[in-house]
Amino acid sequence: MIATCGSARRSLARAFAAPDAGPVLLFVEGAAGLGKTHLLRELAELPETPDVARLWWRCGADGGRPEPAEGEAWREPALLLVDDVHRADEDELRRLRRVLAGMEPGSAAAVTYRPEELPVPGMPLGGSAMTYPFRLTVLRDRLAPWDEERLRRAAAEVLGEGESCTAEAVSALRERTGGVPRAVVDLLAMLREQRPAFTGTAAEVAAAGVPARLAELVLSRTYAVSPAHRPLVWAAAVLDGPAARDELIAVSGLGAVTGGDALLRALESAALAELGEGRYGFAVPLAADAVRDTVPGPVRQDLHRRAAGVLSRRQPAPWAAVGAHHRAAGEYRGWLRAVEKAAESAAASGRHQEAITLLERTLATPGIPPQARARLAPLLARNAVTGLRSDQTVEVLEQIVRDADLPPAVRGELRLDLGLMLSNQMGRFAEGWRVLEVAAAELREVRSVLAARAMAALVTPYWPGASLDVHRGWLIKAAAAADDSGDDAMRTAVLANHVGLAMSWADPEAWDLVERLPVQSTDPACARQAARGLCNAADSAVWLGFYRRVDGLLTEGRELATRSGAPYTEHSASGTRLLQEWWTGQWLGLAKRCEDFVADTADMPFLSSDAYVVRGLLAVAQGDWGEARAWLSQRGTFGTENLPVPLGATAAGAVIRLTLARQEVADAAEQARAAWTVVADKGVWPWAAELAPWAVEALARAGDTATAHAMVRDFAQGLGDADAPAARAALSWSRAVLAESEALAEGRPDGLPKAAEMYRKAAAAYAELPRPYSQALTTECAARCELAADAADAEGGAGESAAAGAGEGRTGPAASAGPEGPPNPSASAIAELESCAQHFTDLGAVWDATRARALLRTRQPAKKGRPPGRPSHSDQLSPREAEVAQLASSGLTNREIAATLHLSPRTVEQHIAGAMRKTGALSRRDLAHRL
């Protein structure tokens, strides 16, 4: 009868539940270190047995054990706890059998043993069969290793719940110890005492060594095997994993007959265990290290040499392991050949990170022959460019390209891949551009295919610096080089970059180029380039404002990238999706999606730049301005000046908007001039869309209307008749900003209705895209102009009053008007403003909604029927207190809240004090939780 540990405990408890309950005998089997003694201690504490005598019997320790006299039985209920029965000699087993056979009702016994050390397998009480009394219930429990969750709890207890208790560390502990509790606890103790402090990496777990208790156990068992048979145990240690019988015999070099006998002796001594059907090795994987370290050096090298041969015959061959065995055997040529095969195999199956790690480690080894470096270095570069990599790969490549022994063609290829990495993965555009130019020159004479690849990379327009005309010049050269090469994959690569270039400036032929991408190609290299072309098109479509076409492009591009093994393209497509969701108002859960994406691509922050910017834009709209600055500056991961031009312009527009809201107009104007220069130098005018309205407003409010006019003029001329819906809407918005600013600056409130109509034109354009947030912002501006004009008419055309409501954060006399507001406001403008406030609320734009409602209160007439005087809110927050508290809990300062709500900082301070008093908040931070 087999029982689980829990059911066995319940069965033991039942033995003491009633006076006439039959006795229970529980056998507990488990390999060394599984916690048998610990279980006995738990059984000794059974709460159901407070008055039962506990009798301990530790076999093989001191011989004499508590037992009744000959022919007698215990008269009182007792719980007998027998530990390590495998250590008992025949005399002790005889006495134990007599005791167990004589147990009376109300008694129980638990007997533990190691099955691998029993003299007679399967018979814990010895070779003489025991006669069990009829009334005795006999149970058997097999202890199992800890699962990952139990191991994680143990790690947390020893290491603490901090950063060192990582999922990586827990997984490595499970792999190294096999989940055997004693080995886990001992290894955790070693890690806890490690200096420098353990940080939670698998490499640290692997380097920690073998616990002394485990080493002594496995070595005692190994050297209990005769010297003639011991090489088979050594072979298992060298193979370091479950191995078949024939593999162990081949590596040991013993021959079939002797090797077969050696395996039996190793199993009998428990030096080895059967880990699965026909697979043998160490019960605790970590034990192999202890055994391997005791093998004499020359013998160990022979074992590694034979292991390399054995593993190379497996299907599929584990080439990385084969290479490690060749290296340990001193066979360096075999090692390098195996490394190359391992990297090629990993790359072919899309495991680029695995290939990169192996190649980096190999190439960092001193003394690698030049021929081998010439083969392995390009393989590393190809994987690094296709996969997702860190700074270390760049450092390795930079070192390799300085190797004078490399053939020029190889060095040029490596320089090309280094340039691509610097530009695409690391965001170091200026360095990448220079490296690519050198690579194109180096490769032009020796390898036309790679020269075309370098030139194609220089076609990509996203990088700051070179103008659109420069990229067009490189396109002509790249297309000619690709045609000369006769390589279809290279032609597709050039076409993919041509798609990105053409789409960026809204070339009328761009969509025809997309249709020419060979998405049905069976050549993986062509498919990868086609996938990149589709994702390039999707990204450009987002910036142009063709949001309805993005879904199809992204879906097809990502599926093709997945099938062809292009993880970089897959991740870049995810960034494009975040931008699309921001502009189309899919904000629910968007902040979390951005943060998850940043975490997933933490080793390559440039790839995360879309997510950083979108997260920053959300923080601006939500009023979390401190977080907004941090996200928009990429949290210091790399310089924002290295952002792709459209993304940099978008981030700059948001920063200018924040600066204006804080009334720092001169700073905003300087930021606008700098950001505009980058876009103008590039000459891709659709990318000015997210910068232009805020840059124009900053300069107009700073009094530099000439530059503001020049911006609008250059924007319009640069766009020409290009089909760029988002940019056209932004141009209308910019013109409206200019019209409003001039009307206010010149004291002409009669110019505000015209500005309002221009804003409405922009809002209608955004509604077509659709871009609900931009539509609400421009509609709010239209309503603001209408209300300001209406107020000016009511007051006899006072320009100062009209100026009060214009622009985010502007203040003036009319801005502080009481709840009665100015007479006869425009009903349609009021309705527009109410609608905007609701749209902002629906999106989650807390700051914008609060600003719109604040403007409404200054303009909306009082509702009829309300009693005179201020409404009473007793202990409830008033609407104004709630708005102020929400902005304060978002992190805005009193001055920033005052600018948003058209209040004085003193009034804001009073509202915050009132909100804290009513909610019981202890601080502004606590106020967020109370709300």
N, C-alpha and C positions, 0 to 999 in steps of 0.2 A: 504493500500500500504506500503510494507516494503522496506526500502532502507538501503544501507550500509552507513557508516559515510561519506565516500568520495563522494558518489553520492548525499547524502543529502546536503552536502556543495555546490555541483554544482547546485542543485536545488534551494537553497537559493540565490545563485549568479544570477541565471536566473531571479529571481523575480525582480531584479533591472536592468536587461539588457536593457529593453525597457520601455517606458512610459506606454504602454498599457498591460504590462505583468501582469498576474493575481497574487494575493497575495498567499503566501506559508506559511503553518503552519507545523512545524516539531516537532513531539513529540520524545523526547530522554529518553528512559527508561534504567535504570541500577541500580543494587544493590548498597548499600552503599560502597563508596570507589572506584568505577570504573571510576571516572573522569568526572562526568557530568558538574560540574562547570568549570573545565578546558576546556572542549569542548566549553562551552558558550563563554569563553574568546577568544578561537580561532576563533569562528564564529564572534565575535565582531571585529576581525581584518581582515575580508574578504577584499582582495584588490579591489574587484569589487564594493565596496560601500564607496568610499571616502567621498561623500557628504550626505550620509544617516545618519539620527539621530539615535543614539543608546539609547534605553530606557531600563533600568534594572528594573526588578520586582522580588524582593526576597520575596517569599511567607512566611507568618507567622512571618515576621520580624518586620515591622513597619506599616502595614495596608495600608496607603494611597499610591496609585500608579498613575503614569501618565496615564490619560485616557481622551478622548474627552468628552465634555458635552453631556447630554442626547440627543439622536437623531442625534448626529453629528458623523463625522468620521475624521480621520487625513487627513489634506490637503496636508501635505508634506510626501515624502517617509520616512519610519521609519523601523528600525529593533528592534523588541521587544524581549528581552532576559528574559525569565521567569524561575527562579531557584526554585527547591524544591516545586513543586506544590502539593505534597502529604502533605505538612504542612498547606496548606490553609484551612480556615474554610469555611462554606457554603456561608457566605456573600462575602468573597473574591473571591470564585469560581464564584459566580453570576456576580460580576463585571468583572472578567477575561473573562467569556464567552461572555459578551456583547462587550468587547473590540475586542476579536478575530473575532466575527461575523461581526464587522464593519470595518475590514481592507480593504483598497482600493488598487487598482493596484499600483505596485511599492513598496509595503510593505511586510514584512515577520515577522514571529515570530518563536522562538525556545523555547519549553517548556520541562523542565527536571523533572523527578520524579523517586522515588524508587518504583518499582511495588509491593514490599513486604509490603509497608506501606500505600498503597492506601486504603481509607475507603471502596470503592467498587472496587473489583479486576477488572482490565482491563479497568477502566473508570477514566482516570487521571483528568477529569474536573468535577467529582462528579457524584452522582447518577442520576441527572436529565440529560436526553439525550440532547446534544446540537444539534441545527439545523445549519449545516454548509452551508454557501452560496454556490451556484452552482459554482461560479467562483473561489472558494478557493481550492487550491491543498493541500491535507493533506498527510503528510509522517510520517513514524515512523522508528526510528533507535534504535537498541538494542546494547548497549555497551557490549563488551566482555572482559574477563581478558586478560592480556598480555601473549603472547606466550613466549617460552624460549629465543628466539633471542631478543625480545624487552626487556625482563627482564635482559638479559645479558648486553645490552647497558646501561640500568639504573644502573646496578651494577658497570659498568666501569666508569660511570659518577661520582658516589658517592665514590667508593673505589679506583678508578684509574685502569689503565690497567695492574697493577703489578701482583705479585704472589697471592694476596688475591682474585682476581677475577677469581677463578678456575671454571672449568666445574662442579666439585662436589658442590661448593658453590651455583652456579646458579641453579642446579637441586634441591638442598635442599630448596632454597628460593622459587622456584616454588611449591614444594610440601607443604611447610608450609603455604604459603600465598594464594595458589590457583590462583596466578597471579593477584590478586586484586591490582591495582596500589597504592592505599593509604596505604595498609598494606605493600606492597613491599618497598615503599619509607621510611615509618616509621621504618621498621625493618632494612633497610640498614643504616639509620642514627644511630641506636643503635649499629650496628656492627662497624661503622666507629669510634665511640667514645669508643669502647671496649678497656680495658686494662687488660692484655697485648694485643698488637695489633692483630687484626683478621688476621688469616693466610689462610683462605679459606677452612676449613673443614666442613663437614656436622654436625659433633658433636658440633662445635661452633655455628652454626646456630640454632641447636636444643636447645642449652643452653642459647641463648640470651634473652629469655623471650618474653612477649607479649607487643607490643606497647601500651602505655596508651590510645590512642584514640580508638584503637580496643577493648581493655578491657572494657572501659566505655560503648561503644556501645553494646557489647554482653551482659554485665551484666545488663544494663538497660532493654534490651529486655527479658532476662531470668527472672528478678524479676518483670516484668510486667505480667508474668504468675502466676496464683493463686498458693498459697502454696500447694494446693491439687494436682495440676497438674505438679508442678515444678520437681518432681523426674524423669519425663520422659526426661526433658532437661539434668538433671544430668546424666542419663543413657547414653545419646548420648555423653556427655563429657567423660565419663569413657570408652566407647567403642572406642572413638577417630577415627572414620572413618565411611563411609557410612554403614548403618545398615537397615535391614528390619523392618517393622512395628512390627511384632511379637517378634523380638529380642529386640527391644527397650522396649516393654511392659514387657517382661520377666525380663529384667535387672532392670527395674524401680520398679518391684514388685507391680504395681498398679492393676493388673487384667485386663481382656480383655475389659470390658465396660469402666471403668474409664481411662484405658490406651489409648484406642482409642480416647476418648474425649480429653485427655491431648495432644495427638499428633496434633489434629486439632487446639487446642488453641495455641500450640507452633508454628505451621505454621502461624496462623493468626497474631501472635505478631512478626513474623520474627525471633523468637529465633532460630528456625531450618528452614532448607530449603530442598526441594526435590532435591537431587543431581543426581538422575537417576530414571528410572522407578522402583517405589517401594522401593527406598533406600533414607534414610534421614540422615541428619547430619548438621554440621555447614558449612555455605557458605565459610568461611575462616577457614581451618583446625586448624590454630594456636589459634583460639578463644576457642577451647575445653580446652586448658590449663588454661585460665583465669577462666572459669566456674568451672572446676574440683578443682581448688585451693580454691573455696568458699564453697565447700560441706563439712559439718561437718564430722570429722574423722570417727566415728562409722558408719555413713550412707555410707560414701565412701567405707569403707571396705566391707559392705554388697553388695554394687553395684559391686565391683570387684569380690567378690565371685560368684555372680550370672552371671557376664560376663564370668568368666572362664567356668562355666557350659554351657552357651549358645554357646560360640565359640567352645568348644570341640565337639559339635554336628554338626558343619559344615563339609562339605565334599569337599575337604580335610580339616582337622582341622588345623588351624594356631597355631601349638603347641608352638612356641616361644611366641606369644601373650597370649596364655592360661597360660603359665608359669608366665609371667609378672603379670597377673591378680591374680593368686594364691599367688604370693609373696606379692603384694600390699594388699591382703586380710589377710596376716599373716599366710597363709597355706603353710608352707615351704616344707612339704613332697610332696604336690601336685605340687609345683613349680619345685622341682628337678625331679620328674617323667616326667613333661611336657618338661623340658629342655632336658632330655635324648631322649624323643620321637622326639623332634624338631631336635636334632643333627643327630639322626638315619635317619630321613626323608630327611634331607639335604644331608647327605652323600650318601644315596641310589640314589639320583638324580644327583650326581656329584657336588653338591654345597658345596665343602669341606671348602672353605673359610668362608662361612656363619656358618657352624658347628663349625669351629675353634674359630671364634670370640665369639660365644655364650658360648662355653665351657670354654674358657679362662676367660671370665668375671665371669662366675659362680664359677669356682674353685678358683678364686682370692678372693672370699667372705669369710670373717672369719667365723669360726664355722660350716663349712660343715661337717656333720657326716661322720665318717670313711667309713661306708657302701656305702654312696653315692659317696665319693671320689673314692672308689674302682671300682665303675661302670663307673663314668664319665671320670676319668683320662685315662684309656685305650682307650676310645672312642676319646678323644682329640688327643692322640698319633697316633692312626691309621689314623685320618684325616690329621694330620700334616705331617706325612710321605708320604701319598699318594698325598696330595695337595701341595700348595706352601705357605711357611710360613716364618715368621720373627724371629728375635732373641727372641721375647717375649715368643714364645712357648717353646723354649729351656729353658728359665729361669723358666717357670712354671713347666716343666718336671723335671728340676734339683731340684726344691724345693719339688716336690711330692715324688721323689725317696728317699728323706731323711726322709720321714714320717714313723716313726717306727710302726705306727698302721696299715699300709697296709699289707695285706697277702703277704707272700714271692713270690707266683706265680704272683701276680699282680705287685709287685715291680720289679720282673725280667722282666716282659713284658714291663713295662714302661722304664726300663733301656735299653732294646733292642731297643725300638723306639727312645729313646734319642740318642743312639749310631748311629742309622741310620740317624737321622737328622743332628747330628754333622758332619757326614762323607759326606752324599749325598747332603744335602741342604746348610750347612754352610761352608763346605770345611775345617773343623777343624779335619783333619785326625788322628793326633796323639791322641787327646782326644777321638775321636770316636772309634778308635781301642781299647783303654784301656777299655772303657765302654762296648763295645761289648764282649770282653773277659770275663769281670765280669758277664755280662748277660748270656753268654753261660754256665758258671759254675753254676750260680744260678738256671737256668732253667733245667739243665740236669736231676735233680732228680725229678722235679715236673711236668714239661710240655714238653714232647718230641717234640711236634710240634714247639713250640716257641724256644726250644733249637736248633732245626734244622735250624730255621730261622736265629738265631744269628750266627750259624756256617756258613750258606750259605753267610751271609754278609761278613764274614772274608775270603771267597774265592775270592772276588773281588780284582783284582790285581792293580787297578789304583792308589791306595794310596801310597805315598812315605813311605819307611821304610822297611816293611817285604819283604823277598825275594820270588821269584817264588816258591821255594820249600816249604816255609811256607804255601803259599796259596794252594798248592797241598795237603799238609797234612790236612788242614781244609776241603778241598773238600771231602776227604775220610770220615771224621767224619760227615760232613753234610749229605752226601748221606746215611750213615748208620742210622742216626737219622731220616731222612725223611722216609726211608723205615719202620722203627719201628713205626712211627706215623700213617702210613696207610692213610695219608692225601694227596689227589691228588694235591691240590693247593701247598702244601709244596714241593712235589716232583718236580712240575713244577718250583717252585722258585729256587730250587737247580740246576735244569737243565739249567735255564736261566743264572745263574751265572757260571755254567760249560761252557756254550757257550762262555761267555765273557772271561773266563780264557783260554780256548783252542784256541780261535781265536787270542788272544793277542800274543801268541808265535808261531802262525802258526802250531798248532797241525794238523797233516794230518786227524784226525778224526773230526775236528771242523765242517766241512760242514755237515757231517752226523748227528751231534748233533743238528744243526739248523733244519734239516728235522724232528727231533723227537719232536719239540715243538708242543703242542696241540692247534694249531691256530683255530681249529674248535670247541673247547670246548664250551659248553653252560653254564658252570659254570663261573660267572663273575670273581671270584678270580683266577681261572686257566687262563682265558683269559688275565687278567692284567699281570700275570707273563709271559705268552707267548709273549705278546706285548713287555714287557721289554727285553725278550730274543732276539727278532727280532731286536730291536733297539740297544742292545748290539752288536749283530752281525754286524749291519750296521756300528757302530762306529769303531769296530775293522777292518772291511773291508776297511774303509777309511785310517786307519793307515797302513794297509798292502799294499794298492795300488790297491785293486780290485774295482775300481771306477764304472765299468759298472754293478756290482752286487749291488751297494749301493741303487740305485733307487728303485728296487723291494722290498728290505728289509725295507727301510724306509717307503715306501707307505703302505705296508701291516702292519708294526708295528704301524704306526700312526693311521691308520684306526681302528685297534684293540684296541689301547689305548683310542681312542675317544669313541668307543662303550662301553668299559668296565669301563670308568671313571677313567683314570690314567693321570691327567694333568702333573705330573712331567715327566712321560715318553714322553708325547707329546712335552714338551719344550726341553727335552734333545735331542730328534730327530731333532728339529729345529737347535740346535747347531751343530750337525753332518752334517746337510745339508750345513751350512756355510763353514765348513772345506772342504767338497767335492767341493763346488763352487770355493773356493780359489785355490785348487790344479789343478782342471780341467780347469782353466782359465775363469770361468764365472764371470768376474769382474764387468761387467756393473751393476751399482746400488748396488754392494755388500757392499760398505762402509755404505750406507744408511740402508741396511738391518741389518747390524751388530749393528748400532747405535739404530735402532728401537728395536731390540731384547734386547739390554742392558736396554733400557727404560722400556720395557714390564716386565722385570724380576728384576727391580731395588731393590725390597725388598729381593732378594736372589742372591747376586752378584756371588756366586760360580757357579750357573747355567748359568751365562752369560760369563763364562771364555772362552768358545770357541769363542764367538763373540769378546771379548776383544783382544784375540791373533790374530784372522784373521784381525781385524781392524788395529792392530799394524803392521802386515806383509804388509798390503797394504800401510800403511804410509811409511814404509821403502822403498818399491819399487817406491813410488811416490816422494821420496826425502823430505818428511815432517818429518824430524828426531825428532824434538821436540815433535810432536804428537805421533810418534812411541814409544818413551820411555814411555810416559804416558799410552798409551794403553797396551803395553806389561807388564807394572807393574800393570795392572788391575786398574789404576787410584786410587790406594791406598785403594780399597775396602776391600782387605784382602791380606795377605802375599803371594807373588808368590811362596814361598817355599811350600805352601800347594796346589799348582796346581797338578792335576793328572800328573803322570810321563810323558806320551807322550806329553802332552800339555806344561808342564814345560820345557821339552827338546827342543821343537819347539821354545818357547819364548826365551830360552837361546841361541839357534843357531842364532836367529835374532839379539839379543843384541850383541853377539860376532861379528857378521858381521858388525854391526854399529861401534863397537869399533875399529875393524881393519880398516875400511874406514877412521876413524879419526886418524889413525897412532898411536893409543895407544896400541901397540902390547903387552906389558907386562901385562896390565890390561886384555886384551882379553885372554891371556894364563891362567891367574888365573881364570877367569870366566869359561873357558873351562874345567879346572881340576875339579872345583866344580860341574859343571853340569854333567860331565861324571861320577863322583862318584855316583851320585843319580841313573843314569841309570844302571851302573854296579852292584850296590848293589841290585837293583830290579831283574836284570837278564832276563828281557824281551827285547831281543836284537833288535827286529824289531822297538822298540820305539827309538832307537838311530839314526834312519834314518835322521831326520831333524837337528840333532846336529852334527853328525860325520864330514861332510866336513868342516864346519866352525871351529870346535874344532881342527881338524888335522891341518888346515891352521894356526890357531893361534899359536899352539905349534911349528910348523915347522918354522914359521917366527920369533918366539922368540928364536930359536936355540935349543929347546928341542926336537930334532928329535927322541931320544930314546922313549920318552913318546908318540910321534905322531905315531911311528911304533907300539908301544904296543897297542894303541887305535885301529889301523887298524887290528892288529892281533886278539885282543879280539873280535872285531866286527865280523870278519869273522868266528872265531871259535864259537861264540855264535849263529850265524845264522845257522851254519852247512848247511844242505841241505833243510832248511825250505823254503816253498813256500811263500815268502814275497817279491813281485816285487819291491815295493818302497825301501825297505831296500837294496835289491841287487843293484839297481841303485845307491843308496847312497854309497854303498861300493865301486863300480867302481869309483864314483866321488872322494871319499876319497883317493883311491889308486892313482888316477891321480894327486890330489893335492900334495901328498907325492912325486911322481915322479918328478913333476915340481919343487917343492921346493928344492929337492936334486940336480937336475941338475943345478939350479941357484946358490945354496950355494956352490957347488963344481966347479963352472965355467965350466960346461960341456954342452954347447948349443946343442951338438949332442944328448943329452938326451931329449930335448924338443919335437922332433917329436914323440917319444914314448909316452910322456905325452899327446900330442895332440890326439893320437889314443885312449888312455885310456879315455880321456874326450869324444871323439866321441862315444865310447862304452856306456858310461853313458848316453849320449844324446839319443842314439838309444833306450836304455831301458826306458827312460822317455817318448819318443815318443810313445812307445807301450802302456803306461798306460791308457790314455795320461795325461802328465803333461807339458803343453806348456811353463810355466815360467821356470821350472827346466831344460827343454830341451834347452831353449834359453840361460840360464846361462852357462850350460856346453858346448854348442856349441861355445859360446863366448870365453870360456877358451881355447878350442881347437884352435880356430883361433888365439888367442893371443899367444899361444905357437908357432904355425906355423910361425907367423910373426916375433916373437922374434928370432927364429932359423934362419929364412931367413935373418934377419938383421945382425945377428952374422956372417953368412957365407959371406955376402957382405962386412963386415968390417974385415974379416980375423979371425972370431971366437972370437971376443971380448966379454967375458962373461959379462962385465959390461953393454954393450948395450942390451944383451939378457935379463938381469934382469929388464930392464926398464919397460917392458910392463906386467910383471907378477903380478897377484893378484890385487884385488880392492884397488885403492888408492896408488899403488906403483909408485914411481917417479924415474927418472934417466936421464942421458944425452940424450938418444934417445927419451925419452918421450917428450922433448921439441923441437923435430925436426920441422923444418919449413914445410910449405905446400908442398914442393917438396917431402919430405919423403925419406926414404932409397931406393936405386935402386932395381929394379926387385923383388918386393914383390910377395908372392904366390897369384896367381889369385884366387885360390879356397878359400884361407883363407879370402881374401878380400870379396869374394861373401858371405861366411859364416857370416862375420861380418856385412855386409849390411843387410842380411836376419835377423840376430839377432836384429839389431837396429829397423827394421820394426816390428818384432814380439813384441818387448818391447813397441813400440809406440801403436800398436793395442791393447795391454793389458791395457795400461795406466800406464806402469812402466816408469815414466818420468826420474827418476834418472838413471836407467839402460840404457835407450835409449840414454841419453846424454853422458854417459860414453862410450858406444860403438861407437858413432859418433866421440867423441874426439879421441879415439884410431884409428879410420879410418883415420882421418885427418893427424895423425902423420905418417901413413904408406902408404897412397894411393898416387900414383903419380899424378902430376898435369895434368888436362885435356888439350889436345892439342887445340891450337887456342885461348887460353886466352891471352889478352894483358899483357905485362910485368908489374910488380909492383902490389901493393895491390889494390883490387877492391874498388870502391867508393860506399858508401851506403847512402851518403848525410844525410837526416833526417830519413832514414829507419834503423832499427836495422840490424847489420850484423849477419850472422848465429852464430858466437861465442858470440856476445852480447846477442842474444836471448836466447842461452843456459844458459849463466851465469845468466841472469835476471830471467829465469824460476827457476833455482835452488835457487837463492837468495830469490825469492818470496815464495819458499816452506819452507824457514826457515833455510837453510844451512848457516854456517858461511863462511867467505872468505877462511879460511884454508881448510874446508871440500870441498868447490867447487874446490879449487886448486888441492886437492888430486884426485878428481873425473876426472877433465879435463886435468890433467898433465900440469898445469900452475903454475906460481908463485902467491902467495897471492897479490903481487903488481899489477900484470897484471889483476887479478880478480877484484881488486878495481877499476882499470881504466875502465874495461868493464861495471861495475855496474854504475859508474859515467856517462859513455856515454849513457847507456840505460835510466837512470833517466832523463838526459838532453833531449834526443830525445822524450821520452814519456811524459815529463812534470810531472813525478812522484815526490812527495814531500818526500817520504820515501820508504824504502824497502817494507813495508806493502802496501803502495799505489801502488807500482810497480805491485803487483799482480793484482789489479783492472785494471790498465792501459793496462796490457798485454791482 
